Amino acid sequence: MPRILAFAEAREGTIRPVAREAVAAARALAAAGDEVEAVVLGGAGVGGEAAGLGSVGASRVHVGESDALKAYSPEAYTTVLAGLVRSGDYRAVVFPGSAMGKDLAPRLAARLGAGYASDCTGLELEGEEVVATRPRYAGKVFARERITGSPAVVTVRGNAFAVEEGSGSAAVVPLDLSLREADFGAIVREVRSGAAAKLDVAEAPIVVSGGRGLRDPANFKLLEELAEVLGNAAVGASRAVVDAGWRPHSDQVGQTGKTVAPQLYFAIGISGAIQHLAGMRTAKYIVAINKDPDAPIFKVADYGIVGDLFEIVPRLTEEIRRLRSS
């Protein structure tokens, strides 16, 4: 029976949300009768949450636990995955479009001599071959590419595949790890973390994004105050303000930034260039605030406010604060 394998990324002993997206993408690709499996690698205890991947479609999760794998090792992870894939009848291997996924997937494809496609927003089967849909020319067109040979190795764009939660539980299968020192290109001795990380725009349920209409980087304080009163919200930015140095690239939403799919998205002072729309149009609800009534952002917005953001945003923040305190 053909199978689809999803790489379930884990960090610090915890399976990340992007792992569920990879399983959801594998589930979308699976033909009738195909089995969806997952694999998670990491330090001791990383398999504690593995069975929970059954709720999003995995029937079996292969778990490789070893203190040697606690820190991500591209060479060692590739060796373990290549051994697993070679031992089974896998039609495709699906990775999340995270930094780790984008680093590991092409390594595995090269090791296996397999076909590879990155940043996929759609996956389907035509006969026995995988067909991937990928954006081209900064999202202006989408190409359908046939991946010949088996298995196909792909990475999927964040938030491109809907995760549907169920109640299933996956069988957990320990991997027999036989790693030598030669399997590690480098040994990680220490990981130093910076200050407590802020909420990632790609994972936040609410995103408040700003563009050139804010006029000055100091004015992003208005958006930060709005995000604070909303709660569990992240501040995003358009490419223009990131290129101008107003915000870090990690905040950028769009074709060359991050793809987001929050429950609520605020586009404030953002005109709505196609590159930006490609990164946020799948949000459940979009609120646009812009002084230009003809701004393209209003074509995709569920709610639009035409006016001066410097008047509207503070009043909106104050009203939400009042409602939440009452």
N, C-alpha and C positions, 0 to 999 in steps of 0.2 A: 504493500500500500504506500503510495507516495506521501511524503510528509513535508511540512513547512516548519522551519526552525526560526524562532525569534530570539534575539539576544536581549536578555533582561538585564539592563545596566544597574549595577549596585554601587553605592558609595558609602563608606564608613559603616558597612554592615546592613545598610538599608536599601531595599529595591526602590529605585527612583520612579516617579510618575511616567517618564519617557519609556520605561519598560512596558507599561501597559499599552502605550501607543504602538509599540513594535508588535506586540501580540495581536492588537486589534487589526493592524495592517496585514499580518499573516493570516488572520481569520478572514479578512476581506478577499485575500488572494486564493484561499483554499477552495478547490473544486469539491463537488459532492464526493464524499468518501475520503478526502484528504484529511490527514490528522495534523493538528497544530501542536507543536511542542515549543518549549522555551529552554534556555540555558542561562544560568546565573553563575558567575565566578566571583570569588572574593575570599576574605579571611574566615576564620572559624565563626560559625553562627549565621553566615549570610543566607543560608537556606531556610531560616526561620519563617520567612514570609513567602516562600516559594509556592506553597500549596494555594495561596490566595490568588495566584495568576490564573487559576481555573475559572475564576469568576468573570474573566474577560475572554475566555475561549481556549486556554491551553489545557490539553488533556494530560500532559506529562511535562515535568520540569526536571532537567538534568542539573544537578548542583555540584559544583567543584569548589570545595572548601579547603583552604590551606593558608597557613600564615604567610607562606611565600607569595600568595596572590592577594594579600590584603591591600597592597598598593598596586595600582594599575601598571602592568608590564606589557607593552605592545608585543614583544617577541613571545613571552610565555603564554599570554592569552591567545595569540594566533596559533601556537602549537597545540594547545588544548582544544580549541575550536576545530582546527583542521582534522585532528584525530577523531573527534565526535562526528563531524560531517562525513568523513570517509567511511565511517562504520555504519552509516545508515543511508536509506534511500530518500534523500532530501531533494525536493524539487527546487527549493529556494531557501536562502538565509536572509532574514530581515533584521536590519539594525536601525536603531533610532538615529535621527539626524543631530545627535549631540556631538560635542567635541570628541568624546571617546568613540562614538559610533563612526564618525567620519574618519578617524584615524585607524580604527581596527578593520572596518569592512574592506577597504582596498588591499590591506595587507593579507587578509584571508583570501580574497579573490586571486591575488598574485600567487599565493602559496598553492592554491588549488588549480590554478590555470583556468579559472572560471570567468564568465561574463559578469560585468559590473555596471550598475547604474546608480547615480547618487541623486539626492534631493527629490525623491519621487512623491508626487501628490496623488497618484492613482496606480493601482496594480491590478492586472487581470490575466487570465489564462486564455490563450488561443491554441487549442489543441494541447500539445505538451509543452508549449513555450510560454515564458512569462513576457508580458507586454507592460512596459512601464510608461507612465505619463510624467513628463518633466517640463518645468518652465524653461523657456529660452528667451534670449534678448530682453533681459530684465523683466520677465513676466509678460511681455507683449504677446507672446504666442506660447502654445503648449505643444510639445512634440510627443508622439507615441513611438517608443523604441522597442523593438523585439530583441530579447536577450536569448541568443542561441546557446545551446549546450546546457548541461545541468551539473551542479545547481547554479541558479542565478543568485548573485549576491547584490543586495540593494540597501540603500539607506532611505528612510522616509522623512519627509519634512515634518517638523513639529506641528502638532495640531491639525494635520491634514486628514487624519483618520479618526473618526468618532469612536470613543471608547464606550462600549455598552456593558454596563455592569450586570452580572447575573448572580447566581447563588452556587455555582459549581465549585469543586475543589479538585486541584490537579494532583496526580500521583507524583511523588518526589523520588527521583532516582539518583543516588550518589554516583559521581564520576570517579573512575579509578585514575588517579593522578600519578604519573610517573615522570616528574620533572627533575632535570639535572641542572647544575649551575650553568651549563652551556646554553640552556634554553632561555636564559635571561641576558639580554644585551647589556643591561645595567641593573644594579641593585639599589633600590630606594632605601636610604638609611633614615631619613627624617622628612616629614611633611610639615611645613610651617604655614599656618593659616593666618590670614590677615584679620582685620576687624570683622565683627559679625556681619555676615552677608545680608544685603537687603533683599527684599522679595523680588524674584526674577519676573520680568514682564511676560516671559513665555509661559509661566505657571500661575500667574496671579488671576484671580476671578474677576477683578476689576482693574482696568488700566486707564490711566489719565495721561494722555499724550499731548505734547505741545509742539508747535512749529514756529516758523519765522514770524508769525503774527505776534509773538511775545516780545519781539523787538530787542530784548537784551537778556543774557543768561540769568541775571539776577531776578528776572520776573518769573522764572520757574518756581520761585517760592510760592506763588499763587497756586500752582498745580500741586505742589507738595502739601500745602495746607488742605486743599480739597481732598487729596488722597488720604490724608490723615483722618479727616472727619468721616470719610466713607468707610474706612477700616478695611484691612486686608486688601489694599490696593497698591499698585506699583505705578511709578511715573515713567512714561515712555517718551520718545522723541522721534521726530522725522529725520530723514537723512540730512536735510539742509542744515539743521542746527548741530547735528553731530559733526558734519564736515567743518562747520564754523568753530568747533571746539567748545560749544556751550555745554554739551552733555557727553558722557562716555559712550563708546560704541555699543557697550552692553545694554544700553537703554534704547537702541535704535529699533524701530518697528518698520518692516518693509521688506522688499525683495532682497536687498543686500544686508538686511539686519535680521530681526527675529520675526517669525510668524506667530501671531497670537490668536487665541480663540476664547476670550473671556466671556463671562455672562454680560458684562457691561463695559463698553469702550467709549471714552470721551476723546474726541478729536478737536482740540482747541487751538485756533490759529493755524490750522493745517488746511491747505487748499485741496489736497486729495489727488496728488499725482498718481499715475497708475502703479508706480513702484511701491508707493505707500499702501495703496488699496490692496495690493497683492498680499500684504502681510497682516491685514486686519479685517478684511471684509467678511470673514466667517464668524466674527463676534455675534453673539445672540442679539444684543441690542447695541446700536451705535447712536451716540449723541454728538452732534456737530455744532460748534460755536464758531462763527466766522462773520466778519463784517461784509464780505462779498456774497451777495445772494446767488451769484452764478458759479460759486466755487464747486468743483466736481464732487467734493465730499458730500454735498447735500443729496446727490443721486443715490448714494448707498445708505444714508443715515435714516434711522427710524424716527429720530426726533432732531429737528434743526432749529437753531436760534440764530437769527441774523442780528448782529449788533456788536458793540464794543466789548471784547472779552474782559477788559480791565474794569468794566462796570458789572458785567454779568457774573464772572467767576467769584469775586468776593461775596456778592449777594447770594449766590447759590451755596457757597460754603457756609455762610452764616445761617441760611435757612435750614440746611441739613443739620448743622450743629444744634439749632434750636429744637428741631423735631426729635433728634436723638436724645436730647436731655429732658424732654418733656415726658 
